[in-house]
């Protein structure tokens, strides 16, 4: 399978302050290991306004 067979797409992922860093590492590794590669990846910091 090659990227030429699929339309370009991006991944948007929310990242929260209290999440374990290992979860982010695992998610990024998963994206990187996919057969069809993304055009871009974007992380969004979703800090709560109040704790």
Secondary structure, DSSP 8 states (H G I E B T S, - for coil): --GGGS---EEEEEE-TTS-HHHHHHHHHHHHT-SS--SEEEEEE---S--
